[in-house]
Amino acid sequence: MSVVETSIVKAACPHDCPDTCAMEITVESGRAVKIRGAADHPFTNGALCTKVAHYLERTYSDQRLLHPMKRVGRKGEGRFERISWDEALATISERFKAIAADDPRAILPYNYGGTLGFVQGASMDMRFFNRLGASRLDQTICAAAGAAGWKASVGASIGMDPEAIVDARLIIIWGGNPVVSNLHGWRFMQEAKRRGARLVCIDPWRTQTAEKCDLHLAPMPGTDTALALAMMQVLIEADLVDHDYIARHTLGFAQLAERVKACSPEWAAPLTGLPADAIRALALDYGNTRPSAIRLNYGLNRCHGGGMAVRNIACLPALTGAWRHPAGGALLSTSGNFPVDQHALERPDLYPDPQRHPPRHINMSQIGEALLDERDPPVKGIYVYNSNPVAIAPDSNRVRAGFMREDLFCVVHELFQTDTADYADILLPATTQLEHRDVHKAYGHLYAVDNQPAIAPLGEAKSNSEVFRLLSRAMGFTDAALADSDDAIAAVAFARRDTRALGLDTAALAERGWARLNLPRPFAPFAAGGFPTPSGKCEFFSESLAAAGLDPLPAWVPPLESPVSSPELAARYPLAFLSPPARNFLNTSFANLPRFLKQEGGPTLEINPLDAAGRGLVEGQRLRIFNDRGAFHARAVITERARPGVVVSPSIWWQKLSGDGANANAVTSSALTDMGGGPVIYDCLVEIQAVSEG
């Protein structure tokens, strides 16, 4: 009888979620047989979300790409034949050399949150493209607007310790759905509620989180800027502000007070669609409760005024002095606490000729324009990894048209044959998190997490870092940094001058699997001011915004598409459209696996009974959702979870699995936010109509 060798390997969840869970993988004779959350990790607490709890189904899926392939059909057909790695690498290097001979900026990497690890998502890849001299991708599609707005007020992506929220007496969950997208953070909010805290959810949709809160306010999409301004007006008028904190630790209060004088709840009511009394009651509750916490997420930053919305909200805890208490203040992201050595990881100094070819940036949210519009130089080659732009980028009809170009050399490195993979000239098989080395920071807690490979790569799959090492060799690049091992990259991820901030060295981090940043307990980052802004204060008035030509004070920035800002468009397309994450998908990850497809059941559109009745629609009917940009189909779900005037389609479906070859991004816009260059995915008007089956 053979002996079964069993081991437990420390791992990290790689997906785009604030929780960044520590995991343990049980391996028997080289095969992973069990995955669980690390019980000793204070945030993970032994639990995983329903998606990652079934991660082995993803790793061992019969849909996995296991060999390099080249296209044999037309672009978009998805027909390929197997080739060797030698042929794949030779083809890519030859094509890249030919393109780079004229101008290497004609080559574009396209990647984002398929993995958030430093080794597989932000190091060897960047070194390769820096050395090549390729265009640089501005990674804006999720959080850029909110990060810019938060920075304008607070200075960096730093906020309250999410574990301290258990002691808050009032928690406002603004623009997020933590039951779905911040499950482990939700555990601490539930504990606060058990201790007597009042939970308020602000979201245009009655989410799973909103249903569990004491109060749900549903403003119209893109109007959070107005709601925050009205709250400021009430706080100042009712003298519920902390004058001592304001005097010591803020800049520009007098100008702010003058700005918001006219921004009463009565002013905000017709803009937000909320009763003035409800706005006033929320502001008074916030001003009278200590400690109070605001947990923002990135839903509200995906509208034209998304940056200003986050900026305005970030001013509230400085007005009331909520930052004085560890359980008070606000949190958008913890990522700014981590001492990441971005230069050592990405090596921008490898860029070959900045005088002849100044670095060019291309916004990932406008990839359709980048591939179709005239540019100097035009994009002739694209390398896609950790992303699925044909499905996830806005205005997807233009994106798809760009990828259809026969003269565009397209490489896709993927786990599965995604919508984007169907347009590849060369398709490369990627590893899952169980098959490669990595190290992670978090943006929803204060722990670094290590990932060790638990099993050997399946088939001929290779990690991102290994492929870029091989491509560097094939291109003839001899820089030592392009041959660094994964362990060497992990060792420099956190700045050596600040390794004390980890509390553990790299070896100890790998051995335990995680480490808390060496921050005080309790952690109240701005109790005594010390904001990482130019002034060292919370900036109600921002010279940085003024220098950039933006309003230096909190302001009202209306949506691009709404009855207020575009009445003629709203007359044709009267419904505000939202496409928040489906519970069983994470962007387009997991969206091809049978378990999760069955649980989602198919694309749906939630519509309020009043809006449905006015159009003669019934439950379960097949609907066409459309505007001038495009259309997609979904089944009608008639429910009061959608407020009147708003329709909601949980997303993101693979186009080829949606039933009609399109998804929600057929109607979304590639216009950009007020700051940060983010997409306005939730700033979108549509109309709907019933369609016949088939």
C-alpha positions as CSV (number, residue, x, y, z in Angstrom):
1,M,0.0,0.0,0.0
2,S,1.4,3.4,-1.0
3,V,1.9,6.1,1.6
4,V,-0.1,9.3,1.1
5,E,2.2,12.3,1.7
6,T,0.2,15.1,3.2
7,S,1.3,18.7,3.7
8,I,-0.4,22.1,4.5
9,V,0.8,25.1,2.4
10,K,0.3,28.7,3.4
11,A,-1.4,30.7,0.7
12,A,-3.2,34.0,0.0
13,C,-6.4,34.8,-1.9
14,P,-5.2,36.7,-5.0
15,H,-8.5,38.3,-6.1
16,D,-9.6,41.9,-6.2
17,C,-11.3,42.1,-2.8
18,P,-10.4,44.1,0.3
19,D,-10.3,41.0,2.5
20,T,-7.1,39.5,1.0
21,C,-7.7,36.2,2.9
22,A,-4.9,34.0,4.3
23,M,-5.5,30.4,3.2
24,E,-4.2,26.9,3.9
25,I,-4.0,24.3,1.2
26,T,-4.0,20.7,2.1
27,V,-2.0,18.7,-0.4
28,E,-1.9,14.9,-0.7
29,S,0.7,13.3,-3.0
30,G,1.0,16.4,-5.1
31,R,-2.7,17.2,-5.5
32,A,-4.6,19.9,-3.6
33,V,-7.5,18.3,-1.8
34,K,-8.7,21.0,0.5
35,I,-8.7,24.7,0.9
36,R,-9.7,26.7,3.9
37,G,-9.3,30.1,5.5
38,A,-6.4,30.4,8.0
39,A,-8.0,30.2,11.4
40,D,-5.1,32.1,13.1
41,H,-5.5,35.1,10.8
42,P,-7.5,37.7,12.7
43,F,-9.3,39.0,9.7
44,T,-9.9,35.8,7.7
45,N,-10.8,34.0,10.9
46,G,-10.9,30.6,9.2
47,A,-13.6,31.5,6.7
48,L,-13.6,32.0,2.9
49,C,-16.2,33.5,0.6
50,T,-18.4,31.1,-1.3
51,K,-16.4,31.7,-4.4
52,V,-12.9,31.0,-3.1
53,A,-14.2,28.2,-0.8
54,H,-14.5,26.2,-4.1
55,Y,-11.2,27.4,-5.6
56,L,-10.1,23.8,-6.3
57,E,-12.9,23.6,-8.9
58,R,-11.2,26.5,-10.6
59,T,-7.7,25.0,-10.4
60,Y,-8.7,21.6,-11.6
61,S,-11.4,22.7,-14.0
62,D,-11.6,20.8,-17.3
63,Q,-11.8,24.2,-19.0
64,R,-8.3,25.1,-18.0
65,L,-5.9,26.1,-20.8
66,L,-2.9,23.8,-20.5
67,H,-0.8,24.4,-23.7
68,P,0.3,27.3,-25.8
69,M,-1.9,27.8,-28.9
70,K,-2.0,29.9,-32.1
71,R,-5.1,31.2,-33.8
72,V,-6.3,29.4,-36.9
73,G,-9.7,31.0,-37.4
74,R,-10.9,34.6,-37.8
75,K,-10.4,36.9,-34.8
76,G,-13.2,36.3,-32.3
77,E,-14.0,32.8,-33.6
78,G,-11.9,31.2,-30.8
79,R,-10.3,28.5,-33.0
80,F,-6.8,27.6,-32.1
81,E,-4.2,24.8,-32.6
82,R,-1.6,23.6,-30.1
83,I,2.0,24.8,-30.5
84,S,5.1,24.5,-28.4
85,W,6.4,27.1,-25.9
86,D,9.4,27.5,-28.1
87,E,7.2,28.5,-31.0
88,A,5.0,30.7,-28.9
89,L,8.0,32.6,-27.5
90,A,9.7,32.9,-30.8
91,T,6.5,34.3,-32.5
92,I,5.9,36.8,-29.7
93,S,9.5,38.0,-29.6
94,E,9.8,38.3,-33.4
95,R,6.6,40.3,-33.7
96,F,7.5,42.6,-30.7
97,K,11.0,43.2,-32.1
98,A,9.5,44.2,-35.5
99,I,7.0,46.6,-33.9
100,A,9.6,48.0,-31.5
101,A,12.0,48.7,-34.3
102,D,9.8,51.6,-35.3
103,D,8.5,52.7,-31.9
104,P,8.2,50.3,-28.9
105,R,5.3,52.5,-27.6
106,A,3.2,50.8,-30.2
107,I,3.1,47.8,-27.8
108,L,0.7,48.0,-24.9
109,P,0.4,45.7,-21.8
110,Y,-3.2,45.4,-20.5
111,N,-3.5,43.9,-17.0
112,Y,-5.4,44.6,-13.8
113,G,-6.8,42.7,-10.8
114,G,-6.8,39.1,-11.9
115,T,-4.2,38.8,-9.3
116,L,-3.2,41.5,-6.7
117,G,0.1,39.9,-5.9
118,F,3.4,41.7,-6.3
119,V,5.2,38.8,-7.9
120,Q,2.6,37.9,-10.5
121,G,1.0,41.3,-11.0
122,A,3.4,44.2,-10.5
123,S,7.0,43.3,-10.9
124,M,8.6,41.1,-13.6
125,D,5.9,42.2,-16.0
126,M,6.6,45.8,-15.5
127,R,10.3,45.3,-15.7
128,F,9.9,43.6,-19.1
129,F,7.6,46.3,-20.5
130,N,9.8,49.1,-19.0
131,R,12.9,47.5,-20.7
132,L,11.0,47.1,-23.9
133,G,9.9,50.8,-23.8
134,A,6.2,49.9,-24.3
135,S,3.3,52.2,-23.6
136,R,2.3,52.3,-19.9
137,L,-1.2,51.4,-18.9
138,D,-3.0,53.7,-16.5
139,Q,-4.9,51.2,-14.3
140,T,-8.0,53.3,-13.6
141,I,-10.9,51.0,-14.1
142,C,-11.8,50.3,-10.4
143,A,-10.6,52.8,-7.9
144,A,-8.7,55.7,-9.5
145,A,-11.4,58.4,-9.0
146,G,-12.0,57.5,-5.4
147,A,-8.3,57.3,-4.6
148,A,-7.8,60.8,-6.1
149,G,-10.7,62.3,-4.2
150,W,-9.6,60.7,-0.9
151,K,-6.0,61.9,-1.5
152,A,-7.2,65.5,-2.0
153,S,-8.8,65.6,1.5
154,V,-6.8,63.0,3.5
155,G,-3.5,62.7,1.6
156,A,-3.1,59.0,1.1
157,S,-5.0,55.7,1.1
158,I,-5.0,55.5,4.9
159,G,-8.1,55.3,7.2
160,M,-9.4,53.7,10.3
161,D,-8.5,50.2,11.3
162,P,-11.4,48.1,10.1
163,E,-11.2,45.8,13.1
164,A,-11.8,48.8,15.4
165,I,-15.2,49.4,13.9
166,V,-16.7,47.0,16.5
167,D,-16.7,49.9,19.0
168,A,-18.5,52.4,16.7
169,R,-21.9,53.6,17.7
170,L,-23.0,54.6,14.2
171,I,-21.7,53.0,11.0
172,I,-22.5,54.5,7.6
173,I,-21.9,52.0,4.7
174,W,-21.6,54.3,1.7
175,G,-21.4,52.9,-1.8
176,G,-20.5,49.4,-0.9
177,N,-22.1,46.0,-0.4
178,P,-19.8,44.2,2.1
179,V,-22.1,41.2,2.4
180,V,-20.9,40.4,-1.1
181,S,-17.6,42.3,-1.6
182,N,-16.1,42.7,2.0
183,L,-17.5,39.7,3.8
184,H,-14.9,39.6,6.5
185,G,-15.2,43.3,7.2
186,W,-18.9,42.8,7.5
187,R,-18.3,40.4,10.4
188,F,-16.9,43.3,12.4
189,M,-19.8,45.6,11.5
190,Q,-22.2,42.9,12.6
191,E,-20.4,42.7,15.9
192,A,-20.7,46.4,16.3
193,K,-24.5,46.1,15.7
194,R,-24.7,43.4,18.4
195,R,-23.0,45.9,20.7
196,G,-25.7,48.4,20.0
197,A,-24.4,50.3,16.9
198,R,-26.8,51.7,14.4
199,L,-26.0,50.7,10.8
200,V,-27.0,52.9,7.8
201,C,-26.6,51.9,4.2
202,I,-26.4,54.5,1.4
203,D,-26.9,52.9,-2.0
204,P,-29.3,53.4,-4.9
205,W,-30.0,49.6,-4.8
206,R,-31.4,47.8,-1.8
207,T,-28.5,45.4,-1.6
208,Q,-28.1,42.3,0.6
209,T,-26.2,44.7,3.0
210,A,-29.0,47.3,2.9
211,E,-31.5,44.7,3.9
212,K,-29.5,44.0,7.1
213,C,-29.1,47.6,8.1
214,D,-31.2,49.7,10.4
215,L,-31.7,52.3,7.7
216,H,-31.4,52.3,3.9
217,L,-31.2,55.6,1.9
218,A,-31.3,55.2,-1.8
219,P,-30.1,58.3,-3.6
220,M,-30.1,58.5,-7.4
221,P,-26.8,57.3,-8.9
222,G,-24.1,59.9,-9.1
223,T,-25.6,62.3,-6.5
224,D,-23.5,61.4,-3.4
225,T,-21.6,64.7,-3.8
226,A,-24.8,66.6,-3.1
227,L,-25.8,64.4,-0.2
228,A,-22.4,64.9,1.5
229,L,-22.6,68.7,0.9
230,A,-26.0,68.8,2.5
231,M,-24.8,66.8,5.5
232,M,-21.9,69.4,5.9
233,Q,-24.4,72.2,5.8
234,V,-26.6,70.7,8.6
235,L,-23.6,69.9,10.7
236,I,-22.2,73.4,10.5
237,E,-25.6,75.1,10.9
238,A,-26.5,73.0,13.9
239,D,-23.0,73.6,15.4
240,L,-22.3,69.8,15.6
241,V,-18.7,70.3,14.6
242,D,-15.5,69.9,16.6
243,H,-14.1,73.4,16.6
244,D,-10.9,72.4,18.4
245,Y,-10.1,69.6,15.9
246,I,-11.0,71.9,13.0
247,A,-8.7,74.6,14.2
248,R,-5.8,72.3,14.9
249,H,-6.0,69.8,12.1
250,T,-7.9,71.1,9.1
251,L,-7.3,73.7,6.4
252,G,-10.0,75.9,4.8
253,F,-13.0,75.6,7.2
254,A,-14.1,79.2,6.6
255,Q,-14.2,78.7,2.8
256,L,-16.0,75.4,3.3
257,A,-18.6,76.9,5.6
258,E,-19.3,79.7,3.0
259,R,-19.5,77.1,0.2
260,V,-22.1,74.9,1.8
261,K,-24.4,77.6,3.1
262,A,-26.7,77.1,0.1
263,C,-26.4,73.3,0.1
264,S,-29.3,72.6,2.4
265,P,-31.2,69.3,2.5
266,E,-34.0,71.1,0.5
267,W,-31.4,72.0,-2.2
268,A,-30.1,68.3,-2.2
269,A,-33.5,66.6,-2.2
270,P,-34.5,67.0,-5.9
271,L,-30.9,66.2,-6.9
272,T,-30.6,63.0,-4.9
273,G,-34.3,61.9,-4.9
274,L,-34.2,61.7,-1.1
275,P,-36.6,63.6,1.2
276,A,-35.0,66.6,2.8
277,D,-36.1,65.4,6.2
278,A,-34.2,62.1,5.7
279,I,-31.0,64.0,4.7
280,R,-31.3,66.2,7.8
281,A,-32.0,63.3,10.1
282,L,-28.9,61.5,8.8
283,A,-26.7,64.5,9.3
284,L,-28.0,65.1,12.8
285,D,-27.6,61.4,13.7
286,Y,-24.0,61.5,12.5
287,G,-23.2,64.7,14.3
288,N,-24.6,63.6,17.6
289,T,-23.1,60.1,17.7
290,R,-19.7,59.3,19.0
291,P,-17.8,57.4,17.8
292,S,-19.1,57.3,14.2
293,A,-17.5,55.5,11.3
294,I,-18.0,55.7,7.5
295,R,-17.1,52.7,5.4
296,L,-16.9,53.7,1.8
297,N,-16.3,51.4,-1.1
298,Y,-15.7,52.1,-4.8
299,G,-19.3,51.9,-6.1
300,L,-19.9,55.6,-5.6
301,N,-16.7,56.6,-7.5
302,R,-17.9,55.2,-10.8
303,C,-19.8,58.3,-11.8
304,H,-18.7,61.6,-13.4
305,G,-18.4,63.2,-9.9
306,G,-16.9,60.1,-8.3
307,G,-13.7,61.8,-7.2
308,M,-15.5,64.7,-5.7
309,A,-18.0,62.4,-4.0
310,V,-15.3,60.6,-2.1
311,R,-13.5,63.9,-1.4
312,N,-16.7,65.4,0.1
313,I,-17.4,62.3,2.3
314,A,-13.8,62.2,3.5
315,C,-14.2,65.7,4.9
316,L,-17.1,64.6,7.3
317,P,-15.0,63.0,10.1
318,A,-12.7,65.9,10.2
319,L,-15.7,68.3,10.7
320,T,-17.0,66.3,13.6
321,G,-13.7,65.2,15.1
322,A,-14.6,61.6,14.6
323,W,-10.9,60.8,13.8
324,R,-10.1,61.3,17.5
325,H,-11.4,57.7,18.3
326,P,-10.0,54.5,16.9
327,A,-13.6,53.4,16.1
328,G,-14.3,56.7,14.4
329,G,-13.3,58.3,11.2
330,A,-13.6,56.7,7.7
331,L,-12.1,54.0,5.6
332,L,-11.8,53.7,1.8
333,S,-8.6,51.7,1.6
334,T,-5.8,50.6,3.9
335,S,-3.3,50.2,1.1
336,G,-1.3,53.3,1.8
337,N,-0.1,51.9,5.1
338,F,2.0,49.3,3.4
339,P,5.6,50.2,2.7
340,V,5.7,49.0,-0.9
341,D,9.0,49.5,-2.8
342,Q,7.5,50.1,-6.2
343,H,10.8,51.2,-7.8
344,A,12.5,47.9,-6.7
345,L,9.5,45.9,-8.0
346,E,8.9,47.6,-11.3
347,R,12.3,49.1,-12.2
348,P,11.2,52.1,-14.2
349,D,14.9,52.9,-14.7
350,L,15.1,50.1,-17.3
351,Y,13.2,52.3,-19.8
352,P,15.6,52.5,-22.7
353,D,15.3,55.9,-24.4
354,P,13.0,58.5,-22.8
355,Q,14.4,61.4,-24.9
356,R,13.6,59.7,-28.2
357,H,10.5,58.0,-27.1
358,P,9.0,59.8,-24.0
359,P,6.9,57.4,-21.9
360,R,3.3,57.2,-23.2
361,H,0.3,56.5,-20.9
362,I,-2.9,54.9,-22.2
363,N,-6.0,54.8,-19.9
364,M,-7.3,51.2,-19.6
365,S,-10.9,52.5,-19.3
366,Q,-10.6,53.8,-22.9
367,I,-9.1,50.7,-24.5
368,G,-11.7,50.9,-27.3
369,E,-10.5,54.4,-28.3
370,A,-6.9,53.4,-27.9
371,L,-7.3,50.6,-30.4
372,L,-9.6,52.4,-32.9
373,D,-8.7,56.1,-32.8
374,E,-5.7,57.6,-34.6
375,R,-2.6,57.8,-32.3
376,D,1.1,58.3,-32.8
377,P,2.2,55.6,-32.8
378,P,-0.9,53.4,-33.2
379,V,-1.2,50.4,-30.9
380,K,0.1,47.5,-33.0
381,G,0.7,44.9,-30.3
382,I,-1.2,44.2,-27.1
383,Y,-0.3,41.7,-24.3
384,V,-3.3,40.9,-22.1
385,Y,-2.9,39.2,-18.7
386,N,-4.7,39.3,-15.4
387,S,-7.7,40.9,-17.2
388,N,-10.5,40.3,-19.7
389,P,-11.0,43.7,-21.4
390,V,-13.5,42.6,-24.1
391,A,-15.9,41.7,-21.2
392,I,-14.9,44.2,-18.5
393,A,-14.1,47.4,-20.2
394,P,-16.9,50.0,-20.8
395,D,-18.5,50.6,-24.2
396,S,-17.7,47.0,-25.1
397,N,-18.8,47.2,-28.8
398,R,-16.0,49.6,-29.5
399,V,-13.6,47.4,-27.4
400,R,-14.5,44.3,-29.4
401,A,-14.1,46.3,-32.7
402,G,-10.6,47.2,-31.6
403,F,-9.6,43.7,-30.8
404,M,-11.1,42.6,-34.2
405,R,-8.3,44.5,-36.0
406,E,-6.4,42.0,-38.2
407,D,-3.3,44.2,-38.0
408,L,-3.3,44.1,-34.2
409,F,-0.9,41.4,-32.8
410,C,-2.6,40.1,-29.7
411,V,-1.2,37.9,-27.0
412,V,-3.4,36.6,-24.1
413,H,-2.0,34.8,-21.1
414,E,-5.0,33.2,-19.3
415,L,-6.4,30.4,-17.3
416,F,-9.5,30.0,-19.5
417,Q,-10.6,30.9,-23.0
418,T,-12.3,34.1,-22.1
419,D,-14.0,36.6,-24.4
420,T,-10.7,38.3,-24.9
421,A,-8.8,35.1,-25.5
422,D,-11.0,34.5,-28.5
423,Y,-9.2,37.4,-30.2
424,A,-5.7,36.3,-29.4
425,D,-3.1,35.5,-32.1
426,I,-1.1,33.6,-29.4
427,L,-2.8,32.1,-26.4
428,L,-0.7,31.1,-23.4
429,P,-1.7,28.9,-20.4
430,A,-1.5,30.6,-17.0
431,T,-1.1,29.2,-13.5
432,T,-3.6,29.6,-10.6
433,Q,-2.6,30.9,-7.2
434,L,-2.0,27.3,-6.0
435,E,0.8,26.9,-8.6
436,H,3.0,29.9,-8.1
437,R,4.8,32.1,-5.6
438,D,3.5,35.5,-4.5
439,V,3.2,38.1,-1.7
440,H,0.3,40.5,-1.1
441,K,-0.6,43.6,0.7
442,A,-4.3,44.3,1.4
443,Y,-6.6,47.2,0.9
444,G,-9.2,46.2,3.5
445,H,-7.0,45.3,6.5
446,L,-3.5,45.7,8.0
447,Y,-2.0,42.3,7.3
448,A,0.6,41.3,4.6
449,V,-0.1,37.8,3.3
450,D,2.3,35.3,1.7
451,N,1.6,32.7,-0.9
452,Q,3.7,29.6,-1.5
453,P,3.1,27.2,-4.4
454,A,1.1,24.2,-3.2
455,I,1.2,22.1,-6.4
456,A,3.2,21.9,-9.6
457,P,1.8,23.8,-12.6
458,L,-0.9,21.8,-14.5
459,G,0.0,20.8,-18.1
460,E,2.3,23.4,-19.6
461,A,1.0,26.3,-17.6
462,K,3.5,29.0,-16.6
463,S,3.2,31.9,-14.2
464,N,3.3,35.5,-15.3
465,S,6.8,36.0,-13.8
466,E,8.2,33.0,-15.6
467,V,6.8,33.9,-19.0
468,F,8.3,37.4,-18.7
469,R,11.7,35.9,-17.8
470,L,11.5,33.7,-20.8
471,L,10.3,36.6,-23.1
472,S,13.2,38.7,-21.8
473,R,15.6,36.1,-22.8
474,A,14.0,35.6,-26.2
475,M,14.1,39.4,-26.8
476,G,17.8,39.4,-26.0
477,F,17.5,41.5,-22.9
478,T,20.5,40.8,-20.5
479,D,19.6,43.0,-17.6
480,A,20.0,41.0,-14.3
481,A,16.7,42.3,-12.9
482,L,14.9,40.4,-15.7
483,A,16.2,37.1,-14.4
484,D,15.3,37.6,-10.7
485,S,13.6,34.6,-9.1
486,D,10.1,34.8,-7.6
487,D,11.6,34.6,-4.1
488,A,14.0,37.5,-4.9
489,I,11.1,39.6,-6.0
490,A,9.1,38.8,-2.9
491,A,12.0,39.8,-0.8
492,V,12.1,43.3,-2.1
493,A,8.3,43.9,-2.3
494,F,8.3,45.9,1.0
495,A,10.8,48.7,1.3
496,R,13.8,47.6,3.2
497,R,14.2,50.9,5.0
498,D,10.7,50.2,6.4
499,T,10.7,46.5,7.0
500,R,10.1,47.3,10.7
501,A,6.6,48.2,9.6
502,L,5.9,44.6,8.8
503,G,6.9,43.4,12.3
504,L,8.4,40.3,10.6
505,D,11.1,39.8,8.1
506,T,10.4,38.2,4.7
507,A,11.4,34.7,5.9
508,A,9.2,34.9,8.9
509,L,6.3,36.2,6.9
510,A,6.6,33.2,4.5
511,E,6.8,30.8,7.4
512,R,3.8,32.1,9.3
513,G,1.9,33.1,6.1
514,W,0.9,36.6,7.3
515,A,2.0,39.5,9.4
516,R,0.2,42.6,10.8
517,L,1.8,45.9,10.1
518,N,3.7,47.2,13.1
519,L,1.1,49.8,13.9
520,P,-0.3,50.7,17.3
521,R,-3.3,49.0,18.9
522,P,-5.6,50.8,18.9
523,F,-4.7,52.5,15.7
524,A,-6.2,55.9,15.3
525,P,-4.2,57.4,12.4
526,F,-5.4,61.0,12.6
527,A,-6.4,61.4,16.2
528,A,-3.8,64.1,16.6
529,G,-3.8,65.2,12.9
530,G,-0.7,64.3,11.0
531,F,-2.5,63.9,7.7
532,P,-0.2,63.0,4.8
533,T,-1.3,66.1,2.8
534,P,1.0,69.0,1.7
535,S,-0.3,71.0,4.8
536,G,-0.3,68.1,7.2
537,K,-4.0,68.7,7.7
538,C,-7.3,67.5,6.4
539,E,-7.7,69.8,3.4
540,F,-11.1,71.3,3.0
541,F,-9.3,73.7,0.7
542,S,-6.9,71.9,-1.6
543,E,-4.1,73.9,-3.3
544,S,-3.2,70.7,-5.2
545,L,-6.7,70.5,-6.8
546,A,-6.5,74.3,-7.6
547,A,-3.1,73.8,-9.3
548,A,-4.7,71.0,-11.4
549,G,-7.5,73.4,-12.5
550,L,-10.1,71.7,-10.3
551,D,-12.4,73.2,-7.7
552,P,-10.3,73.4,-4.5
553,L,-13.4,73.1,-2.3
554,P,-16.0,70.3,-1.9
555,A,-18.5,70.9,-4.7
556,W,-21.5,69.5,-6.5
557,V,-20.5,67.6,-9.7
558,P,-23.6,66.2,-11.4
559,P,-23.7,62.9,-13.4
560,L,-23.0,63.1,-17.1
561,E,-26.2,61.3,-17.8
562,S,-29.2,62.2,-15.7
563,P,-32.5,64.2,-15.9
564,V,-30.7,67.1,-14.2
565,S,-27.6,67.3,-16.4
566,S,-28.9,65.9,-19.7
567,P,-32.7,66.2,-19.9
568,E,-32.9,65.6,-23.6
569,L,-31.0,62.3,-23.3
570,A,-33.1,61.4,-20.2
571,A,-36.3,61.9,-22.3
572,R,-35.1,59.1,-24.6
573,Y,-33.4,56.9,-21.9
574,P,-35.2,57.7,-18.6
575,L,-33.7,54.9,-16.5
576,A,-30.4,55.1,-14.5
577,F,-28.5,51.8,-15.0
578,L,-26.3,50.1,-12.5
579,S,-24.2,46.9,-13.0
580,P,-22.8,46.0,-9.6
581,P,-20.9,42.7,-8.9
582,A,-23.0,39.5,-9.0
583,R,-22.7,37.6,-5.8
584,N,-21.2,34.5,-7.4
585,F,-18.8,36.3,-9.8
586,L,-15.8,38.5,-9.1
587,N,-15.7,40.8,-12.2
588,T,-15.5,38.0,-14.8
589,S,-13.5,35.6,-12.6
590,F,-15.5,32.5,-11.6
591,A,-18.1,33.5,-14.2
592,N,-17.4,30.4,-16.4
593,L,-17.6,27.7,-13.8
594,P,-20.7,25.5,-13.7
595,R,-21.4,25.9,-9.9
596,F,-21.5,29.7,-10.1
597,L,-23.3,29.9,-13.5
598,K,-26.1,27.7,-12.0
599,Q,-26.4,29.8,-8.9
600,E,-26.7,33.0,-10.9
601,G,-29.1,31.4,-13.3
602,G,-28.6,33.9,-16.2
603,P,-28.4,37.7,-16.7
604,T,-31.2,39.5,-14.8
605,L,-32.4,43.1,-14.6
606,E,-34.1,44.3,-11.4
607,I,-36.8,46.9,-12.1
608,N,-39.1,48.7,-9.7
609,P,-42.8,47.7,-10.0
610,L,-43.7,51.3,-11.0
611,D,-41.3,51.3,-13.9
612,A,-42.3,47.8,-14.9
613,A,-46.0,48.6,-14.9
614,G,-45.5,51.8,-17.0
615,R,-43.9,49.6,-19.7
616,G,-46.3,46.6,-19.4
617,L,-43.5,44.3,-18.2
618,V,-44.0,41.1,-16.2
619,E,-41.7,38.9,-14.1
620,G,-39.3,36.7,-16.0
621,Q,-39.8,38.4,-19.3
622,R,-36.9,38.7,-21.6
623,L,-35.8,42.3,-21.8
624,R,-33.7,44.3,-24.2
625,I,-31.7,47.0,-22.3
626,F,-30.4,49.7,-24.7
627,N,-29.1,53.2,-25.4
628,D,-27.1,54.8,-28.2
629,R,-24.0,52.7,-27.4
630,G,-25.5,49.3,-27.6
631,A,-27.9,46.7,-26.1
632,F,-27.9,43.4,-24.1
633,H,-30.6,41.1,-22.9
634,A,-31.6,40.0,-19.4
635,R,-34.6,38.5,-17.6
636,A,-36.9,40.8,-15.7
637,V,-36.9,40.7,-11.9
638,I,-39.6,43.0,-10.7
639,T,-38.7,44.2,-7.2
640,E,-38.7,47.1,-4.9
641,R,-35.0,46.5,-4.3
642,A,-34.6,48.8,-7.3
643,R,-35.8,52.3,-6.5
644,P,-38.0,54.0,-9.1
645,G,-36.0,55.3,-12.0
646,V,-33.1,52.9,-11.5
647,V,-32.6,49.4,-13.0
648,V,-29.9,47.0,-11.8
649,S,-28.2,44.1,-13.6
650,P,-25.7,42.1,-11.5
651,S,-22.6,41.6,-13.5
652,I,-20.1,40.8,-15.2
653,W,-21.2,38.0,-17.5
654,W,-18.9,36.6,-20.1
655,Q,-20.4,37.8,-23.4
656,K,-20.3,34.3,-25.0
657,L,-22.1,32.8,-21.9
658,S,-24.7,35.6,-21.6
659,G,-27.3,34.1,-24.0
660,D,-27.2,36.9,-26.6
661,G,-23.4,37.6,-27.0
662,A,-23.4,40.8,-25.0
663,N,-23.2,41.9,-21.4
664,A,-23.9,45.1,-19.4
665,N,-20.9,46.9,-20.8
666,A,-22.6,47.1,-24.2
667,V,-24.4,50.2,-22.7
668,T,-21.8,51.7,-20.4
669,S,-19.7,54.7,-21.3
670,S,-16.0,55.2,-21.6
671,A,-16.2,58.8,-20.6
672,L,-14.0,59.6,-17.5
673,T,-14.5,60.8,-14.0
674,D,-13.9,64.3,-12.7
675,M,-10.5,63.3,-11.3
676,G,-8.3,60.2,-11.5
677,G,-9.4,59.3,-15.0
678,G,-11.7,56.5,-13.9
679,P,-14.7,55.1,-15.9
680,V,-18.2,56.3,-15.4
681,I,-19.7,52.8,-15.5
682,Y,-22.6,53.7,-13.1
683,D,-23.3,57.0,-14.8
684,C,-25.5,55.6,-17.6
685,L,-29.0,56.0,-18.9
686,V,-31.0,53.3,-20.7
687,E,-34.4,52.3,-21.8
688,I,-35.9,48.8,-21.7
689,Q,-38.4,46.8,-23.8
690,A,-39.7,43.3,-23.9
691,V,-38.4,41.1,-26.7
692,S,-39.7,37.9,-28.1
693,E,-38.1,34.6,-27.2
694,G,-35.5,33.4,-29.7
